[in-house]
Structure formats: structure tokens, C-alpha cells
């Protein structure tokens, strides 16, 4: 096996939306390639499933990777050797390899129908045996094969798994792995329609593209020994494989919508920032320590496959939101200003508004709500808020109104001097009167955003509510 330079890949199938599990796989492979030793990150589109793959899904996937900053060094939209990067365009490369396996008797045509294969599986399951191909067609003679081909039958091509072997290989995450060939049957490498099956093209492409390290989900554990056998038979060099732990929900079952999981597109639409997703996923199954919010370069420098855990990684929506808050706090103001599109915030106050609110919001809808509270209208206060306004008294709000008329604004220092109030007794009723919220950004800074007209209107409303008993 090859050790360096490092060349990793992300090889998605464009059959739908990209989810967190796919994204974490892409991220870990990129971080491994961008570490201190340097390397290359490849994007390969595995679109051989003609019925389910779509160009639209592939385009969306690439757009999301670029939005997240996961740019590939080689792959679609890149100039340079190594392609084609779409498996649907690599059929000629695969066609050159099948005859080699047939001539060496390491592959053979299989004429079993789907119905026959299903019957085999059902019979084995009924006998409490693991379902695997029974090898019926591996015993066909050359003459029998010619007859069936002459009748126009279209077989699949199966790899002939050698009997009695133990496959031993090092897993980058899980350590030494062993698999006994007698426990799995001959597998399909070419479908009846002539297209390459996953186990074949996935392994072959890794070898032909010079991929040295592959981090992928643990659901591929059973595939790895089969692919190692296949590459061995073809005389191709295999990459180092590492199998990532499954992402699960709080109940320990595979991550799903009921756990709060959403597609990357849905998370982007909700306002999650790239930095939040990347920093959370980089720690989902990988230990970084307390290094705070980091960019891709810093995450890659500290990434180590030895720190990837073997236990399932639990998805925690609250932790994702924590990193969203960190990302919002450190994001460039211009990145957050787009959240104000359609809001009432005057253009000349947008930058200041974002700077004041960013520590108190995490998503576009929250900053839009604050924009409405500052520049629009307030909802009617609930009963607990009314009680606080009544307790403050009419005189409190009348005094604040007088100061607004005198200064064309409101100074907390002057209001404190005029009322003799401090702390909660001063700030809470004033906050509720001016924003409708008991908590939020520094009140002194908010006062700089609220126009004298809005101050008067809201203080008058609060005075009326305080008078009502």
C-alpha cells in the first residue's frame, strides 16, 4: 500500500440531497489531504446508477461543497489530467479490465435472474443462513456459456471469490481487520446492461486515480475485503481504507429527521453558516480539544486519523447551534448584512445594527425579528410584561418622555439621575417598553438605533399600559 503523498477523495452518488453524513465524509477526507504533510483532495461523481442519478443533484452537490469552502484540487470543473471525473464517462476504462479477469478465470458470466436470486436468498434466510450467492453459474462450462449467450441471454459478470482465504488489512480508524472469504459469495462487477457495479468501479477508480487514503462510512466495512481481492486480481494498488463511525441520534439509532437532521441545503436555507457546520462536523467523531472556532486550514493542521473514535458519533442539535453562535459572532459583518434583505433597517444603519445584534442572534429570522422590533411595530405585551410596566408606574415613562423631548433621544445616565432608579428596576421596564423583550443587546446601544419618534410612541404606549389597572 502507498503512504505518501496523500491523495484522498470524496465520491458521492448524485441521487439526492447531501446530508450531514455525506458532508462529514467529504470534510474528513479534505482535512486529511490538507494537513501538514500536504496532499490532494479529489472529487469524483459516481453516477453509474442511471435511474437514480441526476445532473441537477450533482450540480447542487458541487455548489454546496464550494459554499462550504470544500474546494477540490482535482475533479469536475478543474483543468488537468486524471479524469474523466464522472463515472458515467469512464466505461471504456472499465471495459479494458473485464477481459483480464475473465481470461484469468477470476470472473465469470452469471445468468441467474432476479427471481432466482431472490429465491436463493429466501431459502438461505429460512435456513438461518447468511444470504450470499450460491455459485450456480461459476460451474458452467465454456460450452454452456456459449449456448446461453447464443440464445441472447444477457448475463452479469461476477468476481470469483477464492475459497479458504483470510483477508487481513489495516484500517486507519479501527486497526487490523480480518475477513474470511468463505463467508461472502461471488459478487457482481458488471451489471446485465453492461454498466459497472459499485464494488468494481469504486475500487478501480481509486487505484487508477492514485488515491492513497479513503475515509468512508462504516457501512462499507463489508465491501473492503471484496475490493481488496478485486484490486489484487487486477494487479492494481489499493488505498489505505478507514471506516468512520456512524452518526446517530440521541436515542442511538441512525441519524434521521426525527433527531433534527436536515439536508445541507435545508441547513443553508435556515441560515447556518459554513463555519458552524464545518466546526461541528469536524468534532463529530474526531477529538480536537478546546481550540475554539477554526478555519479549514487550522482544522486540517490539527486533524489526525488517530483521533477518530470507533464508537457511534451522537448528533446534538444544541451543539450545532452553539457553533452557529460562534460563527455568527466572528463572521464578517457583510456576511450577516445579507440577512437583512427585505428588513426595515435603513441602509446607513445596517452595519451598526448587525454589530449590535450579532451576539444575540443565530439565524436570519431572529435578526429580522429584531429589525421589526427596532424599526417597525411591537406586538402587544403579555400579562407578565404588563405587570412590570404597571409596577414601574406612569411617572417613570412620563419622565423618559420628557427627556426624549429635551434631547431628541434618551440617555440612560440622565434617566437614572431623573428617576433615582438603577439596575433591573431601571432597565427591565424600559426594555419591555422599547423592544417588547426582557433581554437582548446592550440597551444603551439599542437606544442609538431607535428614532425619537419611535421612542415617543413606545413610551406613550407604555405609559397608557402602566395607567391601566
N, C-alpha and C positions, 0 to 999 in steps of 0.2 A: 504493500500500500504506500501511497505517496504522502509526504508530510508537509512540504512547503515548496513554493509559496502557496498560501492559502487561496483557494478558489471555491466559493460557496454559491449556492443558487436558491432561488425561490421558484417553484414550478407549479403554479396554480392551474386548475381546470376552470375555464371561464363559463361556468354553468349557473351562476347566480351571484348574489351579493357577497362581498367579502366580510367575514365576521372576525371576531377577536382572536379566535384560534388561528385562522389563516394569517392575520396580521402579526401575531406574536412569532409565528414561524418565520415570516419574512424578516422581521426585526432581528431575531436572534442570528439568522444567517448573515445579515448585513453587519451586525456588530462584530461577529467573529471575523469577517473579512476586513473590517476597518480597524482592527485592533493594532497594537504597537508594531506587530510584525508586518502589517500591510497585506493587502490581498485584493481580490477581485470578486465582486458580487454580480451574479448573473441572474437575469430574469428570463425564464423560458415558459412559454404558454403551451400547456398540454391540452390541446383542443382536438384530440382524436375521437372523442365521443361526439359523433356528428349530430346526433339527435338532440343532445342537451347543451352543447357548446354554442355560444353566440358571440359575434364580433362586438356587439354592444356591451356585453358583460366584460369582455376583455378590455375594451376602451375605458369603461368605468373603473375597472381594477387598476389600470395604469395611472389614471388620473388621481385616484385615491392614494396610491403609493407616492406619487410626486407631491401631492398636497401635504403628506406626512413627512416629506423630506427623505424618503427612502429611494433615492435615485440609484439606478443600476449602472454598473460600469460596462456591461455588455448585455445585449438583448434587443427587443423591438425598439425602433426609433433611434438606435445607435448605429454609427458608422464604424465598420471594422469587420475583421474575419471572425469565424466561429459559428455562424448561422447555418441554415435558417433557424430562427428562434421560435417559430411556430411549428409544433409537431406535425400539423397537417401538411406542412411543406417539406417534410423530411422522409416521405415514403420511399423515395429512391434509395436513400441511405440504408433503410431497413431491408429493402428488397435484396440488397447485396449480401446480407448476412444470413438470411434464412437458408439458402442452399448449403452454406458451410455446415450448419447444424444438421441438415438432412443427410448430407454426404457422410458425415461422421457418425450417423445413426443416433445423434443426440436429440433429434426432433423427428416427429412422425405425424402424418395426417390422421385426424380423428373425425369419423363420420357420424358420431353419436348425435342424435337430435336432442333438442331441448327437452322433449318429453322423456326420452330415455335417460338423460342425465338427472332429471327430476325424480324419476322412479328409483334410480340408484341412490340418490340422497335420502329419499323417504325410507327405503329398505334399510339403509345403514342406521338412520336415526331410530327406526323401530327396533333394531337390534342393539340399540345403545352404543353404536359405534360412531366415531367422528366421521362426518361426511367428507369423502375425498374420491377423486376419480379412480375407478377400479382397474383401469388399464386395459380395457377390452380391445381397443384399436392398436395398442402397441404390439399386439401379437399377430396382426395382419401381415401376410406375406406380400412381397412386391407384386406378385401376380394379382392378388386380391385387390390391392390398391389400384392397379391399372384398370381393372374391370370397373370398379366403382367410379373412378374418375371418368372412364369412358362413358358411363351412364349419365354423366353430367352432374354428379353429386359434388357439392362444394364443401370440403372439409375445413375444419380449423386446423391449426398446426400446434401440436403440444410438445413441450420440452420433456425429454425422458429423464426423470429424476433417478440418479443412481441409487441402488439399494445398499443398505448397510453402512452408510457413511454418517459421521458426526461432524457437523459444520461448527467450527469454533471461530468466533471473531470478537474483536474488542469493540465494545460500544462506548462512544465518547461520554455518554451520560451514565450508563448502567453497568459499566465494567464488562468483564468477559461474559459472552453469551454462547450457548450451545443449542443446537437443533439436530435432531435425528431424522435423516431423510426418509426412513420408513414410516414416519408419522405424517407425511404430506404426499399427496399424489402428484402425478404429472399435470402440469399447468399449461394453459393456453398462452401462446406467444403471438399468434396471428389469428384474427377472427375469420369467420367464413366469408365475410365480404372483402377480405384482403387487407383490412386495416390492422395496425399493430395494437396488441393488447398492452395494458398499462405496465405489467411486470417487465415486459420486453423493452418497450420504447423508453420508459423511465430510466431503467438501468443503462441501456445502451447510450442514451443521450448524455448521461452523466460521464460515462467513460470517454465518448467521442469529444465532448466539450472540455475535458480535462478537469472536471470537478474533483476537488480533493477532499472536501468535507461536506457532509449533508446532515443538517439538523432537521428532523421531521417528527411528526406526531407518533406516539407510541402505538397507534393503530396500524402502523407499518411494520411493527416488530416481526410479524409472521412473514412479511414479504422479503425481508432482508436476506435470510439464508437462501431462498429461492433465487434471488437476484445475484447473489454471490456465485452460486452454481452456474448460472447462465453466463455471467461475465467470464468465469473461469473457462467454460467451454468455448467461448469465442476468443479467448486469449486477450481479453481487454482488462485494463487496470480498474479495480474497484475503488471507490472513495472510502474514506472513513465515515461510518454512519453513527449518528447519535439520536436517540429517540426521546423526545420531550414528554414530560408528564402531561396527562390530560388536564384540561381546565374544567373544574366542576363548580356547581353552585354551593350554597351554604348547606344544603342537605346531602352533599356528597355525590349527587347524580350529575351526569354530563351537563355542561352549561347549556341553558336554553332560555327562551324568552321569559319564562316564569321566574327566572333568577335575576331579571333585569338586563339580560344580554340583548344587545341590538347590533345591527349591521354597522359597519364603519360609515356607510352613507347616512344612516339614521343618526348616529352619534354626531357626525359633522353637521347635519341639519339642525340638531338640538343645540349646537353651539360649542361643543367640546373642541378644544384647541389641540393641534398636533402634539405640542409639548406634554399635555396632560396624558394623552393616550400612550405616547412613547415611554414616558417615565413610569407610568403604572405597569404597562405590559413588560417593560424591561425587568421589573421586580416580581413578576408573576411566575414564580418557579425558579427565579435566579436571585441570589443574595448579593446585594450591593453594599449594605451598611448604610449609615446615616450620612449620605453625601448630598442630599437636597436635590432640587430640580436641576437637571443637566441637559445639555445639548447632545446630539448624536455623537459628536466627536468625543466628548467626555465619557458618555455611556460606553462607547466602543473601547476606549482605553482601559476601562475598569472591568470589561466583560471577560469572564473566564468560564469555560465549559465545566470546570471542576466545581463551580458554584451553582450549577443547575441541580435542583433537587430531583429525587426519584419519586417522591410522593405526589399525588394529585395536587394541583395548584388551585386554591379556592378563590373564585371571583368574588370580590367585595365591592359593590357599587359605591359604598361610602368612601372607600379608599380611592376609587377613581375620581370621585368628586373632590376629595382632598387635593389630588394632584391638579385637578382643574382649577381650584382656587389658587394654588401656587403658580400655575401657568398664567392665569389672568393677572395676578399681582406683578409678574415680571414681564408680561407681554408688552411690546411697543404700543404706545397709545394709538398709533394709526391702525393697528390690527383690531383694536377694540372699537374704534370710531365707526367701523362699518356696521356694528351692532345697532347704531343709532339711525340707520336709514329708515325714513318714514316717521321718525320721532319729532317731537315739537322743539327739540333743543336748537337754539339759534346757532348758526354756523360759527360765529365768533366765540361761543362759549363751549363748543364741543370738546376741545382738548381739555379745558379746565374741568368740565363736567366728568369726563372719563377719569381724570386723575383723582378727583374727589371720591368717586363712587367705586372704583375698581376693587378696593379692599372689602367691599360689602356686597359684591355681586359675583356670580359664577357663570351666568348664562345670559344670552341676549334678551330673553323675556323679562329677566329681573331688572336689567338696566333700562329696558323700555318702560317697565312699571314705575321706576324711579323718575324717569323723564316726565311721565304723566303727572306724578305727584308734585314735581317741582314746577312744571310749566303748564300743566293742564288743570284738571279739576280733581278734588279729593272725594273719595267715597264717603257716605255717611258713617260717622264713628259708631262702634258697637257700644254696648252698655258699660263695660268696664272703662272704656275711654271717656265716655260721658261723665262717669263718676269722678274721674281725675280732673276733668275740665271744671266740673262744678266745685270740686274741692279747692281748686286754685282761686276761684272767685272772679267776679266781674271786674273788680278793681285791678287785678293783675293784668288782664287783657286790655283794659282801658289805658293803663299806664304804658303798655307796649305800643298801643296805637298812637298815643301822644308822642312817643319817641320817634316813631316812623314818620309822623307828620313834621317833626322838627328837623330830622336828619336825612329824610328821604332814604331811609334804611333803618336797620335795627342793630344796635351794638349790645352784645351780651354784657359787657362791662357796665354800660350805662343802665341797662335793665336791672342788673344786680344791685347797683347803687340806689336806684329809684325804689326798688321793692324790698331790699334787705334780704332777699332770698338767695340761697346757694344750693349747689349740688342738685339732687333729684327733685327737690321742690321747685327749682327754677327750670331745669332742663326738660323734665318729663312733660309737664303740661304744654310747654312751648313747642316741643317736638310734635306732640299729638295735634296741636292746633295748626302747625305749619306743614306737616308732612303726613299726618294720619298714622304714623308709625312710632312705636315707643323706642325703637332702636334704629341705628343707622350710622352714617358717617358723622364726622365732627360737625356739630351744629353751627359753629362759627363759620365753617367753610360753606355749608349749605346756605347760610344767610346771604353769602356773596352771590349766589345764583338766583335767589328769589327776588323778583322785581318788587318795588314799593307798592305797586297796585295789587299784586297777589298777597303781599304781606297784609295790607289793609283788609282785603276781602276775607282772608282766613282768620285774622284776629277778630274781625267783626262777627264772623260766624261762631267762633269760639266764645265770644262774649255773650251772644244770644243763648248758646247752649249752657253756659255757666249760670245764666239768669233763670233758665227753666228749671223748675223744681218738681 
